[in-house]
Amino acid sequence: MSNAAKIGFVSLGCPKALVDSERILTQLRAEGYDFTPDYREADCIIVNTCGFIDSAVDESLDAIEEALTQNGKVIVTGCLGAKSEVIRARFAGVLNISGPQDFESVMNAVHQQCPPPHDPFSSLIPDQGVKLTPKHYAYLKISEGCNQSCSFCIIPSMRGKLKSRPANETLLEADKLVKAGVKELLVIAQDTAAYGLDLKYAETHYNGKTVKTQLQDFVENLGDLGVWIRLLYLYPYPHIDKVLPLMRDNKILPYLDIPFQHASPHILKLMKRPAATEKILDRIHTWRDICPDITIRSTFIVGFPGETDKEFEELLDFLDSAQLDRVGCFAYSPVEGAKANELDGAVPEDIKQERLQYFMEKQAAISEKKLHNKIGTLQDVIIDEVNEDHAVGRSKADAPEIDGVVIIENPMGLKAGEIIKVKITDSTEHDLIASCNVLA
């Protein structure tokens, strides 16, 4: 029986924060610590917080309170940790507070509370590190921080300016993940499309060849690993167009995730986002011309300060014109420290919710029609979960936890992580139904 100290861990927020959690867990495992889901038996608990919007702050504060109540020895890190005064004002008894990526502070706090064990055998960890995702997919974070100044966002103040990882370092991590059995790599950053800008797209050397720290060159090399490569969180820079041929040629998945945020030029200017809506529509048409199988995903905000019925109608018209495949939408929520808080024209909460519901109903109709058109087609699907009477998988058009799924009837001994071809037999507003007998 191990005598190693046991650590409880709570990971909140986006996939970028999840990768931070994996890094902390990997270091803890490397030093011989054990983990436990039971707060009461943990020697201390680490809470990796989110602080992006008010609901995320509330969730983080609730998690800290629960850990303190059940255990009492709590270390706080992550985005909300950048606002230590908010946490200290409510919870004076936390052991340590640090911001995002301050891994040294977290480890020092753990060492102080429960020194690491000295058994060298307990420090053995898998080459790819400790992961919080299923074995068959993993997030690959290629940079930190963001150089944008969107008026609704405080991420640059919490995570700093863009800081890219060299291409060879990141490709090495990707290679280790693939060798460990990962079948899908989800490339993430605060601003994935800006990758390498801060390093002036420096050349690196990997496997005997030169690879630029630049999105197109980097993902082209990722495509050589022979697994699904999915790009998330792309700011709509013009150079994104250059990765479309890689999607067309099946080097990476034909999946483009670009948060447009709105479609009214007036609101986009208030958001400090690109405001040329007609050019965006032209680019969408161009993307589909280059890669007809492309899935375009986006997110939007309704109820932003200054949004009148006119601007909301412009957004709805954009949905009709763009016919996006996957869409998420949020009612605007003020974030402490965001420039948008200074804007006039606050939208009442009931109108925000009314617009959100109307927006999602319109998009659901678009999604239902697009998915219905896939009935009878053959689709490659990665299996996430297998139950007695069905399996749950995702097509190339579906990112985990944010898009739809493919329900496969009569799974016939399928296993999680397999990539199979299925025939689509039915559809709903957001999901597909399939048979794994492609001759059916």
C-alpha positions in Angstrom: 0.0 0.0 0.0 1.4 3.4 -1.0 2.4 5.9 1.6 2.4 8.7 -0.9 0.4 11.9 -0.1 -3.0 12.0 -1.9 -4.1 15.0 -3.9 -7.6 15.9 -4.8 -8.0 17.9 -8.0 -10.8 20.0 -9.5 -10.4 21.2 -13.1 -12.8 23.9 -14.3 -13.1 25.9 -17.5 -12.1 25.5 -21.1 -9.8 22.9 -22.8 -6.9 25.3 -22.4 -7.3 25.1 -18.6 -7.7 21.3 -18.9 -4.2 21.2 -20.5 -2.9 23.2 -17.6 -4.4 20.7 -15.2 -2.8 17.8 -17.1 0.6 19.5 -16.8 0.2 19.9 -13.0 -1.1 16.3 -12.6 1.8 15.0 -14.7 4.3 16.8 -12.5 2.6 15.5 -9.3 2.7 12.0 -10.6 6.3 12.4 -11.6 7.1 13.3 -8.0 5.3 10.3 -6.7 2.0 11.7 -5.5 -1.3 9.7 -5.6 -4.7 11.1 -6.5 -8.1 10.6 -5.0 -11.6 11.7 -5.9 -12.6 11.7 -2.2 -12.0 15.1 -0.6 -12.0 13.7 2.9 -9.0 11.4 2.3 -6.9 14.0 0.4 -3.9 15.6 2.0 -4.8 18.7 0.1 -7.0 19.8 -2.8 -6.0 21.8 -5.9 -8.8 23.8 -7.6 -7.9 25.0 -11.1 -10.4 27.8 -11.6 -12.1 29.7 -14.5 -12.9 33.4 -14.3 -14.0 34.2 -17.9 -17.7 35.1 -17.2 -19.8 35.6 -14.0 -21.2 32.1 -14.1 -17.7 30.6 -14.4 -16.6 32.7 -11.4 -19.6 31.5 -9.4 -18.8 27.9 -10.3 -15.1 28.3 -9.2 -16.1 30.0 -5.9 -18.6 27.2 -5.2 -15.9 24.6 -6.0 -13.4 26.3 -3.6 -16.1 26.5 -0.9 -17.0 22.8 -1.3 -13.3 21.8 -1.0 -12.8 23.9 2.0 -15.9 22.6 3.7 -15.0 18.9 3.1 -11.3 19.1 3.5 -10.0 22.5 4.6 -6.6 22.4 2.8 -7.1 24.0 -0.5 -4.7 25.4 -3.2 -6.2 27.6 -5.8 -4.8 28.3 -9.3 -6.1 29.2 -12.8 -7.7 32.3 -14.3 -9.7 33.4 -11.2 -6.5 33.0 -9.2 -5.3 36.1 -11.1 -7.9 38.0 -9.0 -6.6 36.8 -5.6 -8.3 39.6 -3.8 -11.7 38.2 -4.9 -10.9 34.8 -3.4 -9.2 36.1 -0.2 -12.2 38.3 0.5 -14.4 35.2 0.6 -12.1 32.5 1.7 -9.2 33.7 3.9 -8.2 30.1 4.7 -7.0 28.9 1.3 -3.3 27.8 1.5 -2.1 29.4 -1.7 -3.5 31.4 -4.7 -1.8 31.6 -8.1 -2.8 32.7 -11.6 -2.8 30.6 -14.8 0.4 28.7 -15.8 2.0 29.5 -12.5 2.9 25.8 -12.1 5.9 26.5 -9.9 3.7 28.3 -7.3 1.3 25.4 -7.3 4.0 22.8 -6.8 5.7 24.8 -4.0 2.4 25.0 -2.2 1.9 21.3 -2.5 5.4 20.6 -1.3 4.9 22.9 1.7 1.6 21.2 2.7 2.7 17.6 2.0 6.4 17.0 1.0 6.9 14.6 -2.0 7.7 10.9 -1.3 11.1 9.6 -2.1 10.3 6.3 -3.6 11.8 6.4 -7.1 9.5 3.6 -8.4 6.4 5.7 -7.7 7.6 8.5 -10.0 7.2 6.4 -13.2 4.7 8.1 -15.5 3.6 7.4 -19.0 5.7 9.2 -21.7 2.8 11.3 -22.8 2.0 12.5 -19.2 -1.2 12.3 -17.2 -4.3 13.1 -19.3 -7.8 14.0 -18.2 -9.4 13.1 -21.6 -10.3 9.6 -22.8 -7.3 7.7 -24.2 -8.2 8.1 -27.8 -8.2 11.9 -28.0 -6.2 14.7 -26.5 -5.9 18.5 -26.6 -2.6 19.9 -27.9 -2.0 23.5 -26.7 0.3 25.3 -29.1 0.4 28.7 -27.4 -0.7 30.8 -24.4 -2.1 34.2 -24.1 -3.7 36.5 -26.7 -2.8 39.8 -28.5 -6.4 40.7 -29.3 -8.3 43.4 -27.5 -11.9 42.2 -27.7 -14.0 44.5 -25.5 -15.9 41.7 -23.8 -12.9 39.6 -22.9 -10.3 39.8 -20.1 -8.2 36.8 -21.1 -5.1 38.9 -22.1 -5.1 40.4 -18.6 -5.2 37.0 -17.0 -3.1 34.9 -19.4 -0.9 37.6 -20.9 0.2 38.3 -24.4 0.7 35.6 -27.1 3.5 33.1 -26.3 3.9 30.4 -28.8 5.6 27.0 -28.2 8.3 26.2 -30.8 7.0 23.9 -33.5 9.5 21.1 -32.9 8.7 21.0 -29.2 4.9 20.8 -29.9 5.4 18.2 -32.7 7.4 16.0 -30.3 4.5 16.1 -27.7 2.0 15.2 -30.5 4.2 12.3 -31.6 4.2 11.0 -28.0 0.5 11.2 -27.7 -0.1 9.3 -31.0 2.4 6.6 -29.9 0.4 6.3 -26.7 -2.8 5.6 -28.6 -4.4 9.0 -29.3 -6.4 8.9 -32.5 -7.6 12.6 -32.5 -5.5 15.7 -31.6 -7.5 18.9 -31.0 -5.2 21.8 -31.5 -6.0 24.7 -29.1 -4.8 28.1 -28.0 -6.4 31.3 -27.0 -5.8 32.4 -30.6 -4.8 29.4 -32.6 -4.5 31.2 -35.9 -1.9 33.6 -34.4 0.5 30.7 -33.7 4.2 31.8 -34.1 3.6 35.5 -34.7 5.5 36.3 -31.5 8.4 34.1 -32.6 8.4 35.7 -36.0 7.5 32.2 -37.4 10.9 30.9 -36.4 12.2 27.8 -38.1 12.8 24.7 -36.0 14.2 21.3 -36.8 12.2 18.1 -36.3 12.8 14.6 -37.7 15.5 15.8 -40.0 13.5 18.6 -41.6 12.8 22.3 -41.1 9.4 23.2 -39.7 8.3 26.8 -39.2 6.5 27.9 -36.1 3.6 28.9 -38.2 0.1 27.5 -38.5 0.0 26.2 -42.0 3.5 24.5 -41.9 2.9 23.2 -38.4 -0.5 21.5 -39.0 0.8 20.1 -42.3 3.5 18.3 -40.3 0.9 17.2 -37.8 -1.1 15.7 -40.6 1.8 13.3 -41.3 1.1 11.6 -37.9 -1.9 9.7 -39.5 -4.5 10.7 -36.9 -7.4 13.1 -36.9 -6.2 16.7 -36.5 -8.9 19.2 -35.5 -8.3 23.0 -35.3 -10.2 25.0 -32.6 -10.5 28.7 -31.7 -9.3 30.4 -34.9 -9.5 34.2 -35.1 -10.6 35.1 -38.7 -7.2 36.2 -40.1 -6.9 36.1 -43.9 -4.1 33.5 -43.7 -6.6 30.9 -42.4 -7.6 30.4 -46.0 -4.2 28.7 -46.6 -5.1 25.7 -44.4 -8.2 24.9 -46.5 -6.2 22.9 -49.1 -4.9 20.7 -46.2 -8.5 20.0 -45.3 -9.5 19.3 -48.9 -6.6 16.8 -49.2 -7.5 15.1 -45.9 -4.3 16.1 -44.2 -6.4 17.6 -41.4 -10.1 17.4 -40.6 -12.3 19.6 -42.7 -13.5 21.5 -39.7 -13.1 25.2 -39.1 -13.9 26.7 -35.7 -14.1 30.5 -36.0 -16.0 32.5 -33.3 -17.5 35.3 -35.4 -19.3 36.7 -32.2 -21.8 38.8 -34.2 -22.7 40.0 -37.7 -23.8 43.6 -37.2 -20.9 45.9 -38.3 -21.9 48.3 -35.5 -21.8 45.7 -32.7 -18.6 44.1 -34.1 -16.9 47.5 -33.9 -18.1 47.9 -30.3 -16.7 44.4 -29.6 -13.4 45.4 -31.4 -13.8 42.5 -33.8 -13.5 42.3 -37.6 -16.6 44.1 -38.9 -16.7 43.4 -42.6 -19.6 41.0 -42.6 -20.0 40.8 -46.4 -16.3 39.8 -46.7 -16.9 37.1 -44.1 -19.8 35.7 -46.2 -17.6 35.8 -49.3 -14.9 33.9 -47.4 -17.4 31.3 -46.2 -18.4 30.7 -49.8 -14.7 30.5 -50.8 -14.0 28.0 -48.1 -16.8 25.8 -49.3 -15.6 26.1 -52.9 -12.1 24.9 -51.9 -13.3 22.2 -49.5 -17.0 21.2 -50.2 -17.0 18.8 -47.2 -16.0 21.5 -44.7 -17.9 21.9 -41.4 -17.9 25.5 -40.2 -18.5 26.1 -36.5 -18.9 29.4 -34.8 -20.1 31.1 -31.6 -22.1 34.3 -31.1 -23.1 36.7 -28.4 -26.6 38.2 -28.2 -27.6 41.1 -26.0 -24.3 42.9 -26.2 -24.5 46.5 -25.0 -25.9 48.6 -27.9 -27.6 45.7 -29.6 -31.1 46.9 -30.8 -33.7 45.0 -32.7 -32.0 46.2 -35.9 -28.6 44.7 -35.0 -30.2 41.5 -33.8 -32.1 41.2 -37.1 -28.8 41.6 -38.9 -27.4 38.7 -37.0 -30.4 36.5 -37.9 -30.0 37.5 -41.6 -26.4 36.4 -41.3 -27.4 33.0 -40.0 -29.8 32.6 -43.0 -27.0 33.5 -45.4 -24.1 31.7 -43.9 -25.9 28.4 -43.2 -23.3 27.4 -40.6 -23.0 23.8 -39.6 -22.4 24.1 -35.9 -23.3 27.1 -33.8 -23.1 28.1 -30.1 -24.6 31.2 -28.6 -24.4 33.0 -25.3 -26.4 35.9 -23.8 -23.9 38.7 -23.0 -22.7 38.6 -19.4 -20.6 41.5 -18.0 -17.1 40.5 -16.9 -15.3 42.5 -14.3 -12.5 44.5 -15.9 -13.9 44.2 -19.5 -14.0 47.4 -21.6 -17.5 46.5 -22.7 -18.8 47.4 -19.2 -18.2 51.1 -20.1 -20.6 50.9 -23.1 -24.0 52.5 -23.2 -27.2 50.6 -24.2 -27.3 47.7 -21.8 -29.9 45.1 -22.9 -32.4 44.0 -20.3 -31.9 40.4 -19.1 -35.4 39.2 -20.3 -34.7 40.6 -23.8 -31.3 38.8 -23.9 -32.9 35.5 -23.0 -35.7 36.1 -25.6 -33.1 36.8 -28.3 -31.0 33.8 -27.3 -34.0 31.5 -27.5 -35.0 32.9 -30.9 -31.5 32.6 -32.2 -31.1 29.0 -31.1 -34.4 28.0 -32.6 -33.4 29.5 -36.0 -30.1 27.7 -35.9 -31.7 24.4 -34.8 -33.8 24.5 -37.9 -30.7 25.1 -40.1 -28.9 22.3 -38.3 -31.8 19.8 -38.6 -32.0 20.4 -42.4 -28.2 20.0 -42.8 -28.1 16.8 -40.8 -31.2 15.4 -42.6 -29.3 15.8 -45.9 -26.7 13.3 -44.5 -29.1 10.4 -44.3 -27.9 7.6 -46.6 -24.3 8.8 -46.6 -21.3 7.0 -45.3 -19.4 8.7 -42.5 -16.2 8.0 -40.7 -16.8 8.0 -36.9 -14.6 7.8 -33.9 -16.2 5.8 -31.1 -16.3 7.6 -27.7 -18.5 5.3 -25.7 -20.0 1.8 -26.0 -23.2 0.7 -24.2 -25.2 -2.5 -24.4 -27.6 -1.5 -27.2 -25.8 1.4 -28.8 -22.4 3.2 -29.2 -21.8 7.0 -29.1 -19.3 8.4 -31.6 -18.5 11.5 -33.5 -18.1 12.3 -37.2 -15.4 14.5 -38.6 -17.9 17.3 -38.2 -18.1 16.9 -34.4 -15.7 18.1 -31.7 -16.1 16.5 -28.3 -18.5 18.0 -25.8 -19.4 21.0 -28.0 -21.0 19.5 -31.1 -23.4 16.7 -31.8 -22.8 12.9 -31.7 -23.5 9.9 -33.9 -25.7 7.2 -32.2 -24.7 3.8 -33.6 -27.3 1.1 -33.2 -26.3 -2.5 -32.7 -22.6 -1.7 -31.9 -21.4 -5.3 -32.7 -18.4 -5.4 -30.3 -17.1 -1.9 -31.0 -14.5 -0.4 -28.7 -13.9 3.2 -27.6 -11.2 4.8 -29.8 -12.0 2.8 -33.0 -12.6 4.8 -36.2 -15.1 3.0 -38.3 -17.3 3.8 -41.3 -21.1 3.9 -40.7 -24.2 4.5 -42.8 -26.4 7.4 -41.6 -30.0 6.1 -41.2 -31.7 9.0 -39.4 -31.1 12.4 -37.8 -32.4 14.9 -35.2 -31.8 18.6 -34.7 -28.3 18.1 -33.5 -27.3 14.4 -33.8 -27.1 11.6 -36.3 -28.3 8.0 -36.1 -26.3 5.3 -37.9 -25.8 1.6 -38.5 -22.2 0.2 -38.5 -23.4 -2.3 -41.2 -22.4 -0.1 -44.2 -24.3 -2.5 -46.5 -27.6 -1.9 -44.7 
